[in-house]
Every structure is written in C-alpha cells, then in structure tokens.
Amino acid sequence: MDISKAREQWPQLMVLAQAGDQQAYTRLLKALVPVIRSLVRKQISDDVLTEDVIQDVLLTLHRVRHTYDPASPFLPWLMAITSARTIDALRKRGRYRLREVENGEVFDVPSPDTYTETHHAQEELSVLLNQLPPRQRQIIEHVHLHEMSLSETATRYNLTVSAVKSLLHRALTNLRRSGAHHDQS
C-alpha cells in the first residue's frame, strides 16, 4: 500500500479509535511512528532524544485523541502535536543543561544548530499563529499546545464545545492556507 492511501485511512482509524476500537488504534499508531520520526528528525539529530520525543508524541496523541475533529485533515493535527512536543523537548534539554552549569557539573555543550533549529521552528510557529485572529490563536494554543480538553477550553472562554470545535476548524483551515502560502514564499 502506498503512503497516500495509508494517509487516507488515518482519519477513519482515529474515528474508530475514538469509539474504542483498540485494533484500529494500534494500526494507526504503528502507521504514524515512521511519520512522527521523520518530522522529529527534521528538528533533532540526537537519536535518543528523537525516540523520547516519539514516545512523548504517542502519549500526547493518546491523551488528546478526543480533540481530533474528523471533519478536519489529520496530518496538520498530527504535525501541530509533533511540533509542540519537539519544541518542548528541546527547551527542556536546554533548561536541564543550564541547571547543570549552575550546579558546576560537567555537561555536553549542544551544537549551535540545535538552538538555531529550535529558534527557527519557534519563530515559524509564532509567525503562523500570529496570522490567526486572536480567538482562533488562543483556542489552538490551549487545545493543541497546552493540551487542554475541548470542554476545559470552552469553560475557560465561556464557549460551547461546538463553538470551540468550530474555532479549531477555522483556525486549522487558516493555518493550512498560511502554511501553503508560507511554503511558496
């Protein structure tokens, strides 16, 4: 089966997983691991950290699988989660190493490329998010980056869950348009 046909199945597998189908969920996760690995390796060259991030992405997918809207494309949703977990891992590694320096312990100096790649990814994400209307940006940040549930986000902004889903859908649509335009620049 070619990659594009497999990708076409991901939304349906996620819908089945959301409904409790463990076999569909297992098939989906197995299919996603190489894709997640590829996305993470664009930002991280350390194999051990890459595998840690893959596991973190899989755990995050498990925690937030209820936020996937079958009416929206699956890949941008997956990419947002993967990007957030990758950036978190790079930030955490940076903070950890800074703590080691403060304690006077021996440490490995990360390559300048790590900071450059992270900074570039953060800037790119920030540029894309800042193109969204404020309410859409807030909803994306809370649901996808801070991993709040749809109901938690709805409560925070005094909205219905349907309104949050609608804002998410519009935000992801706008991000896809911005991302396509950004790639052509």
C-alpha positions in Angstrom: 0.0 0.0 0.0 1.4 3.4 -0.9 1.8 6.2 1.6 -1.0 8.4 0.2 -3.5 5.5 0.5 -2.3 4.8 4.1 -2.7 8.5 5.0 -6.3 8.5 3.7 -7.1 5.8 6.3 -5.7 7.8 9.3 -8.8 9.9 9.9 -11.1 6.8 9.8 -8.7 4.8 12.0 -8.8 7.8 14.5 -12.6 7.9 14.4 -12.6 4.2 15.2 -10.1 4.7 17.9 -12.1 7.5 19.4 -15.0 5.0 19.5 -12.9 2.5 21.4 -11.6 0.2 18.6 -8.3 -0.9 20.0 -7.2 -2.7 16.8 -7.8 0.4 14.7 -5.9 2.5 17.3 -2.9 0.1 17.3 -2.8 0.1 13.4 -2.9 3.9 13.4 -0.1 4.3 16.0 2.1 1.8 14.1 1.5 3.7 10.8 2.2 7.0 12.5 5.6 6.2 14.1 7.7 6.5 10.9 5.9 9.8 10.1 6.4 11.2 13.5 10.1 10.1 13.4 10.6 11.9 10.1 9.0 15.1 11.5 11.1 15.0 14.7 14.3 14.3 12.9 13.9 17.5 10.9 14.4 19.3 14.2 16.5 16.9 16.3 19.6 14.9 15.2 20.1 13.1 18.6 18.7 9.6 18.1 18.0 9.0 21.8 16.1 12.4 22.1 14.3 11.6 18.9 13.0 8.3 20.3 12.0 10.1 23.6 10.0 12.7 21.6 8.3 10.0 19.5 7.2 8.3 22.8 6.0 11.7 24.1 4.1 12.4 20.9 2.4 9.0 21.1 1.4 9.6 24.7 0.1 13.0 23.8 -1.9 11.5 20.9 -3.4 9.1 23.4 -4.3 11.9 25.8 -5.8 14.3 23.2 -7.2 11.9 20.7 -10.7 13.1 21.7 -9.8 16.6 20.2 -9.4 15.3 16.7 -12.3 16.5 14.5 -13.0 14.0 11.7 -14.1 17.0 9.5 -10.6 18.3 9.6 -7.5 16.9 7.9 -5.5 14.6 10.2 -1.9 15.4 9.2 -1.9 19.1 10.3 -3.3 18.0 13.6 -0.6 15.4 14.0 2.1 17.9 12.9 1.0 20.5 15.4 1.2 18.0 18.2 4.6 16.7 17.0 6.0 20.2 16.6 4.9 21.2 20.1 6.4 18.0 21.7 9.7 18.5 19.7 10.0 22.1 20.8 9.2 21.2 24.4 11.9 18.5 24.4 14.5 20.9 23.0 13.5 23.6 25.6 13.6 21.0 28.4 17.0 19.8 27.4 18.3 23.4 27.2 16.9 24.1 30.8 18.3 20.9 32.1 21.8 21.7 30.8 21.6 25.2 32.2 20.8 23.7 35.6 23.9 21.5 35.3 26.0 24.6 34.5 24.7 26.4 37.6 25.5 23.4 39.8 29.0 23.3 38.4 28.6 19.8 37.0 30.2 18.6 33.7 27.9 19.0 30.7 27.9 18.5 27.0 27.5 21.7 25.0 24.8 21.3 22.5 25.6 22.2 18.9 24.7 25.8 17.9 22.5 24.2 15.2 20.2 22.8 17.9 19.4 26.3 19.2 19.1 27.7 15.6 16.7 25.0 14.5 14.6 25.3 17.7 14.6 29.1 17.4 13.6 28.8 13.7 10.8 26.4 14.4 9.5 28.6 17.2 9.6 31.7 15.0 7.9 29.8 12.2 5.1 28.6 14.6 4.8 32.0 16.1 4.5 33.7 12.6 1.8 31.2 11.6 -0.1 31.6 14.9 0.1 35.4 14.8 -1.6 35.4 11.4 -4.7 33.9 13.1 -7.5 36.1 14.6 -6.8 36.3 18.4 -9.6 34.0 19.4 -8.6 31.2 17.0 -5.0 31.6 18.1 -6.0 31.2 21.7 -8.0 28.1 21.0 -5.2 26.5 19.0 -2.7 27.3 21.8 -4.9 25.9 24.5 -6.1 22.7 22.8 -3.0 21.7 20.8 -0.1 23.3 22.6 -1.3 23.3 26.2 -3.3 20.1 25.7 -6.5 21.3 27.3 -9.6 19.4 26.5 -12.3 20.9 24.4 -14.5 21.2 27.4 -11.8 22.9 29.5 -11.1 25.3 26.7 -14.9 26.0 26.3 -15.2 26.7 30.0 -12.1 29.0 30.1 -13.5 31.1 27.2 -17.2 30.8 28.2 -18.0 29.0 24.9 -19.8 25.8 24.0 -17.8 22.8 23.0 -19.3 23.2 19.5 -18.0 26.7 19.3 -14.5 25.6 20.3 -14.6 22.9 17.6 -15.8 25.5 15.1 -13.0 27.9 16.1 -10.4 25.0 15.9 -11.7 24.0 12.4 -11.4 27.6 11.2 -8.0 28.1 12.8 -6.6 24.9 11.2 -8.1 25.9 7.8 -6.4 29.3 8.1 -3.1 27.7 9.2 -3.2 25.3 6.2 -3.7 28.3 3.9 -1.0 30.3 5.6 1.4 27.3 5.6 0.8 26.7 1.9 1.4 30.4 1.2 4.4 30.4 3.5 5.9 27.4 1.7 5.6 29.1 -1.7 7.4 32.3 -0.4 
